[in-house]
Amino acid sequence: MRPSPADPSVGCRRRTPASDARPPPRLARKNSIAMRSHDIITAVPLSFDSAGGLDLDGSRRILEYVAASGVQGALVLGTTGEFPALSIEERNAVARLSVEILAGVRVIVHVGAASRFEVSQLIRGARDAGATEIAVLTPYYLPATPDEVYDFFREVASEAAGLDVYVYMFEARTGIPVDADLLVRLAELPGVVGVKVSGESLDLISSFRERLPESFRIYTGADGDFARAGSAGADGVISGVASAFAVPFVAMRDALLAEDASRISTLQTDIDEVVEAVDGSPARMRAVHRLAGRPVGGRRMPIPEPDAEVLARLERAVPRFH
C-alpha cells in the first residue's frame, strides 16, 4: 500500500512498484462506530492570480464545487491550500469565505503556524468566521520534544475552548513525530476530538485506534486508502484529490456503507486512477477545475505546473470522474 498524503502533501506520495498487487479493500467491522462513518473531508486548494495574489473569486468557484459534490466536509488552509505562503489576514479571509460557501457541510479550518503567537490569531479568526472545527499542525521547523508538543496543544486547547480541535500530524513535513503514547495524552485534552494522519501507513492508524476511544476521530490523509481506512479504525479520509475528482470518492462511500464488495473493488480502480493522475499536486487539482470550464488561477508556492502529457491525462479523466 502507498499512503498518499492529501491535504496533501506536494510530491510526498510514496511510490509502490507496479508489480506489487494490492489486496482488495476489506469491509469495516460492523460493531465499530468509528469504522462505519467513512467520511470524505475534502482538502481544498486555493486560486492565485498571475502575480501570486490571492484570488478569492477563483477560490470561491473551487469551494462551490466542493459544496455541491456530496462530501461530508472540507479542510481549508491546509497543505493543499498552500497555507505557509499566506498571511494571517489572507487566511482569515479564506476562513470567512469557506464558512459562507460551505454552509451545508462541515468546515475544518487549519490554524497551524510556526508560532503560538500566529496560531492564537488564527484561532480567533476562525472563531470570528463562524467555524466550529479547527485543525492544528504540530510545531515545525525547530525540534520539539513530546512534552513540548503536549504543552503546545494544551495551550491551543485552552484558547480554542468551545471549538473541536484536530491534531494535524505530518512528520514528513514538520520533522515532529507523534507516537501513540503522545496522541493518547493529546486526546485527553479538553476539546481535542481527532487527528489527521498524513504520510503514514494504515498500520500506524490501526495502532492508534487500539489505544484511543471510539469517539476520537481518526482521518487518513492517504487518498488511495479511503476504502481500507475503515478496517484500520479510521473514520474516513481527508482527500485533496476529492477536491478535483469527487465522483469516485462519493460513490465509494455509498458502496462502503452498503457493504457492496463488488462495487468497492471496481471503484478502487477508479480512485487509484485519479490519485495517480493528480499525484498529490494542488497545481493539478486546479488544472482539473480549468479543464472542467471553471475559471481558476494558478499557484503561489513553487509547485510544478502539469505538462502537456499530464494535462491530456487529466482531460481524459474529467468527463468520467469530475
C-alpha positions as CSV (number, residue, x, y, z in Angstrom):
1,M,0.0,0.0,0.0
2,R,1.2,3.5,-0.6
3,P,-0.1,6.2,1.7
4,S,-0.6,9.4,-0.3
5,P,-1.0,12.4,1.9
6,A,-3.8,14.5,1.0
7,D,-4.0,17.6,2.5
8,P,-2.0,16.5,0.5
9,S,1.5,17.0,0.5
10,V,3.0,18.1,-2.7
11,G,5.1,15.3,-4.1
12,C,5.2,13.3,-0.9
13,R,3.3,10.3,-2.1
14,R,5.3,7.1,-1.7
15,R,5.7,5.0,-4.8
16,T,4.8,1.4,-5.0
17,P,6.3,-0.8,-7.8
18,A,3.7,-1.6,-10.4
19,S,4.2,-5.3,-9.9
20,D,3.0,-5.0,-6.2
21,A,-0.6,-6.1,-6.3
22,R,-2.6,-4.6,-3.6
23,P,-5.3,-6.7,-1.9
24,P,-8.9,-5.6,-2.4
25,P,-10.3,-3.3,0.4
26,R,-11.7,-5.1,3.4
27,L,-15.0,-4.0,4.7
28,A,-15.1,-2.3,8.1
29,R,-16.3,-4.3,11.1
30,K,-20.0,-3.7,11.8
31,N,-19.6,-3.2,15.5
32,S,-17.4,-0.1,15.4
33,I,-18.9,3.3,15.0
34,A,-15.6,4.8,14.0
35,M,-15.1,2.2,11.3
36,R,-18.6,2.8,9.8
37,S,-18.7,6.6,9.1
38,H,-16.4,6.7,6.0
39,D,-16.4,10.5,5.9
40,I,-14.9,12.3,3.0
41,I,-13.4,15.6,4.0
42,T,-12.0,17.5,1.1
43,A,-8.7,19.2,1.4
44,V,-9.3,22.4,-0.7
45,P,-6.7,24.1,-3.0
46,L,-6.9,27.9,-3.4
47,S,-6.6,30.0,-6.5
48,F,-4.0,32.7,-7.1
49,D,-3.7,35.3,-9.8
50,S,-0.7,35.6,-12.3
51,A,1.2,37.8,-9.8
52,G,0.7,35.4,-7.0
53,G,-2.1,37.4,-5.3
54,L,-4.9,35.5,-3.5
55,D,-7.8,35.1,-6.0
56,L,-10.9,34.9,-3.9
57,D,-13.2,34.6,-6.9
58,G,-11.4,31.6,-8.2
59,S,-11.2,30.1,-4.7
60,R,-14.9,30.6,-4.4
61,R,-15.5,28.5,-7.6
62,I,-13.5,25.6,-6.1
63,L,-15.4,25.9,-2.8
64,E,-18.7,25.9,-4.7
65,Y,-17.7,22.6,-6.4
66,V,-16.8,21.1,-3.1
67,A,-20.1,22.2,-1.5
68,A,-22.1,20.6,-4.2
69,S,-20.0,17.4,-4.6
70,G,-21.6,15.2,-1.9
71,V,-18.7,15.1,0.5
72,Q,-19.2,15.4,4.3
73,G,-16.9,18.3,4.8
74,A,-13.8,20.3,3.9
75,L,-10.4,21.1,5.4
76,V,-9.3,24.6,4.3
77,L,-6.0,26.3,4.6
78,G,-4.0,23.0,4.9
79,T,-1.1,21.9,2.9
80,T,-3.2,21.7,-0.3
81,G,-4.2,25.3,0.4
82,E,-0.6,26.4,0.5
83,F,-1.0,27.8,4.0
84,P,2.7,28.5,4.6
85,A,2.6,31.2,1.9
86,L,-0.5,33.0,3.2
87,S,-0.6,35.9,5.6
88,I,-2.8,35.8,8.7
89,E,-5.2,38.3,7.0
90,E,-5.4,36.2,3.9
91,R,-6.1,33.0,6.0
92,N,-8.8,34.7,7.9
93,A,-10.4,35.9,4.7
94,V,-10.4,32.4,3.3
95,A,-11.9,31.1,6.5
96,R,-14.7,33.5,6.2
97,L,-15.3,32.7,2.6
98,S,-15.2,28.9,3.3
99,V,-17.7,29.1,6.1
100,E,-20.0,31.1,3.9
101,I,-19.8,28.9,0.8
102,L,-19.7,25.5,2.6
103,A,-22.7,26.2,4.8
104,G,-24.2,22.8,4.2
105,V,-21.1,20.7,5.2
106,R,-18.6,20.6,7.9
107,V,-15.7,23.1,7.7
108,I,-12.4,22.4,9.5
109,V,-10.2,25.5,9.4
110,H,-6.5,24.7,9.7
111,V,-4.9,27.3,12.0
112,G,-1.4,25.7,12.3
113,A,1.6,28.1,12.1
114,A,5.2,28.4,13.1
115,S,4.4,30.1,16.4
116,R,1.8,30.1,19.1
117,F,1.5,33.8,18.5
118,E,0.3,33.2,15.0
119,V,-1.9,30.2,16.0
120,S,-3.6,32.4,18.6
121,Q,-4.6,35.0,16.0
122,L,-5.7,32.3,13.6
123,I,-7.9,30.7,16.2
124,R,-9.6,34.0,16.8
125,G,-10.0,34.5,13.1
126,A,-11.6,31.0,12.6
127,R,-13.9,31.6,15.6
128,D,-15.0,35.0,14.2
129,A,-15.6,33.4,10.8
130,G,-18.1,31.1,12.4
131,A,-16.0,27.9,12.3
132,T,-16.7,25.2,14.9
133,E,-13.8,22.9,14.0
134,I,-10.1,23.6,13.6
135,A,-7.1,21.6,12.8
136,V,-3.6,22.4,14.2
137,L,-0.4,21.2,12.7
138,T,2.2,20.2,15.3
139,P,5.1,22.6,15.8
140,Y,7.5,22.5,12.9
141,Y,10.9,23.6,11.6
142,L,12.6,23.7,15.0
143,P,12.7,20.4,17.0
144,A,10.2,19.8,19.8
145,T,10.1,17.0,22.4
146,P,6.9,15.1,23.1
147,D,6.4,17.2,26.3
148,E,6.8,20.4,24.3
149,V,4.3,19.2,21.7
150,Y,1.9,18.4,24.5
151,D,2.3,21.8,26.2
152,F,1.7,23.4,22.8
153,F,-1.6,21.6,22.3
154,R,-2.6,22.2,25.9
155,E,-2.3,25.9,25.3
156,V,-4.1,25.6,22.0
157,A,-7.0,23.6,23.5
158,S,-7.4,26.2,26.3
159,E,-7.5,29.1,23.8
160,A,-9.8,27.2,21.4
161,A,-12.4,26.4,24.2
162,G,-15.7,25.6,22.5
163,L,-14.2,24.5,19.2
164,D,-13.5,21.0,18.2
165,V,-9.7,20.6,17.7
166,Y,-8.0,18.1,15.4
167,V,-4.3,17.3,15.8
168,Y,-2.6,17.5,12.4
169,M,0.4,15.2,12.3
170,F,2.7,15.2,9.2
171,E,6.2,14.2,10.2
172,A,7.5,14.2,6.6
173,R,6.9,18.0,6.5
174,T,7.3,19.0,10.2
175,G,10.1,16.7,11.4
176,I,8.0,16.2,14.5
177,P,6.8,12.6,15.2
178,V,3.6,11.8,17.1
179,D,3.6,8.3,18.5
180,A,0.7,6.5,20.2
181,D,1.7,7.5,23.7
182,L,1.7,11.2,22.8
183,L,-1.5,11.0,20.9
184,V,-3.3,9.3,23.8
185,R,-2.2,12.2,26.0
186,L,-3.4,14.8,23.5
187,A,-6.7,13.0,23.2
188,E,-7.3,13.6,26.9
189,L,-7.1,17.4,26.4
190,P,-10.5,19.2,26.5
191,G,-11.8,19.8,23.0
192,V,-9.3,17.6,21.2
193,V,-11.6,15.3,19.3
194,G,-9.5,13.8,16.5
195,V,-6.4,13.6,14.4
196,K,-5.4,13.9,10.7
197,V,-2.6,11.4,9.9
198,S,-0.7,12.4,6.8
199,G,2.2,10.5,5.2
200,E,1.7,7.4,7.4
201,S,0.6,3.8,6.9
202,L,-2.7,2.2,7.9
203,D,-0.7,0.0,10.3
204,L,0.1,3.2,12.4
205,I,-3.6,4.2,12.3
206,S,-4.6,0.8,13.5
207,S,-2.2,1.1,16.4
208,F,-3.7,4.4,17.3
209,R,-7.2,3.1,17.2
210,E,-6.3,0.3,19.6
211,R,-5.3,3.0,22.2
212,L,-7.9,5.7,21.6
213,P,-11.6,6.0,22.5
214,E,-14.0,5.1,19.7
215,S,-15.4,8.6,19.9
216,F,-11.9,10.0,18.9
217,R,-11.9,10.6,15.2
218,I,-9.0,9.5,13.0
219,Y,-8.7,10.6,9.4
220,T,-6.1,9.3,7.0
221,G,-4.5,11.7,4.6
222,A,-3.9,8.9,2.1
223,D,-6.5,9.4,-0.7
224,G,-6.0,5.9,-2.2
225,D,-6.5,4.2,1.2
226,F,-10.0,5.5,1.7
227,A,-11.7,2.1,1.4
228,R,-9.2,0.4,3.6
229,A,-9.0,3.0,6.2
230,G,-12.2,1.9,8.0
231,S,-10.8,-1.6,8.6
232,A,-7.8,0.1,10.3
233,G,-10.1,2.1,12.5
234,A,-10.2,5.4,10.7
235,D,-13.4,7.5,10.4
236,G,-12.6,8.4,6.8
237,V,-10.2,10.4,4.6
238,I,-9.1,13.9,4.2
239,S,-8.5,14.0,0.5
240,G,-7.1,16.6,-1.8
241,V,-7.8,14.5,-4.9
242,A,-11.6,14.7,-4.0
243,S,-11.4,18.5,-4.5
244,A,-11.0,17.8,-8.2
245,F,-12.4,14.3,-8.7
246,A,-15.2,13.9,-6.1
247,V,-17.3,11.4,-8.0
248,P,-15.4,8.1,-7.3
249,F,-15.0,9.0,-3.6
250,V,-18.6,9.8,-3.1
251,A,-19.6,6.6,-4.9
252,M,-17.1,4.6,-2.8
253,R,-18.6,5.9,0.4
254,D,-22.0,4.7,-0.8
255,A,-20.6,1.3,-1.6
256,L,-18.8,1.0,1.7
257,L,-22.0,1.9,3.6
258,A,-23.9,-0.7,1.6
259,E,-21.1,-3.2,2.0
260,D,-21.1,-3.9,-1.7
261,A,-17.8,-5.7,-2.2
262,S,-18.0,-5.9,-6.0
263,R,-18.7,-2.2,-6.3
264,I,-15.9,-1.4,-3.8
265,S,-13.4,-3.3,-5.9
266,T,-14.5,-1.5,-9.1
267,L,-14.4,1.9,-7.5
268,Q,-10.9,1.3,-6.0
269,T,-9.6,1.0,-9.5
270,D,-11.2,4.4,-10.4
271,I,-9.8,6.0,-7.2
272,D,-6.3,4.6,-7.9
273,E,-6.5,6.1,-11.4
274,V,-7.3,9.6,-10.2
275,V,-4.9,9.5,-7.3
276,E,-2.1,8.6,-9.7
277,A,-3.1,11.3,-12.2
278,V,-3.3,14.1,-9.6
279,D,-0.2,12.8,-7.7
280,G,-0.9,15.0,-4.7
281,S,-0.4,18.2,-6.6
282,P,-2.6,21.3,-5.9
283,A,-1.5,22.6,-9.4
284,R,-3.1,19.5,-11.0
285,M,-6.2,19.9,-8.9
286,R,-6.6,23.5,-10.1
287,A,-5.9,22.3,-13.7
288,V,-8.9,19.9,-13.4
289,H,-11.2,22.8,-12.5
290,R,-9.9,24.8,-15.5
291,L,-10.4,21.8,-17.8
292,A,-14.0,21.4,-16.4
293,G,-14.6,25.0,-17.5
294,R,-14.2,26.7,-14.1
295,P,-12.1,29.8,-14.2
296,V,-9.4,29.2,-11.6
297,G,-6.0,30.8,-11.3
298,G,-2.6,29.3,-10.5
299,R,-0.1,28.9,-7.7
300,R,1.7,30.9,-5.1
301,M,4.3,28.4,-3.9
302,P,6.8,26.9,-6.4
303,I,4.7,23.9,-7.4
304,P,5.4,22.4,-10.9
305,E,2.5,23.0,-13.3
306,P,1.3,20.0,-15.2
307,D,3.0,19.4,-18.6
308,A,1.1,18.6,-21.8
309,E,1.1,14.8,-21.2
310,V,-0.3,15.2,-17.7
311,L,-2.9,17.7,-18.9
312,A,-4.1,15.3,-21.5
313,R,-4.4,12.6,-18.9
314,L,-6.4,14.9,-16.6
315,E,-8.6,16.0,-19.5
316,R,-9.5,12.4,-20.2
317,A,-10.5,11.8,-16.6
318,V,-12.7,14.9,-16.2
319,P,-15.8,13.6,-18.0
320,R,-15.7,10.3,-16.0
321,F,-14.8,11.5,-12.5
322,H,-15.3,15.2,-12.1
